[in-house]
Amino acid sequence: MIYLTRKMRFCAAHRLYDPSLSPEANRDRFGECVNLHGHSYTLEVTFAGKPDAKTGMVIHLSDLDAIARERVVSILDHRNLNEDVEVFKQVVPTIEMLAKFVWDRLEGAVPGARLHHVRLLEDDSMFADYYGETD
């Protein structure tokens, strides 16, 4: 089994805010992150598979790029996540929930390969890893 990882970047703004809570409760829970702010995210997606006998590839990188661009990057890049991405109108767009969103959008999308791992970096000191549901 070969594990192939592709790295890509996108920028997005969000605020950590639960509309079911009061502004004071949100500030207590999320601190300064209740304010709208942005990140330059780095996304790493890892697929597992056996290389094709003719091409020697698990997946052609241009195909992977097109799938990731269509299913993830075009939805998140240069967006206000809370307002522009339907799921995050109801779910607080934490880095953990963003990693799960990416997984949900890419799982099963690459023929002949299995999504193994999603890593989303918010900056050089914070990232979330997601391997799918394990329970």
Order of alpha helices (4+ residues) and beta strands (2+ residues): beta-alpha-beta-alpha-beta-alpha-alpha-beta-beta
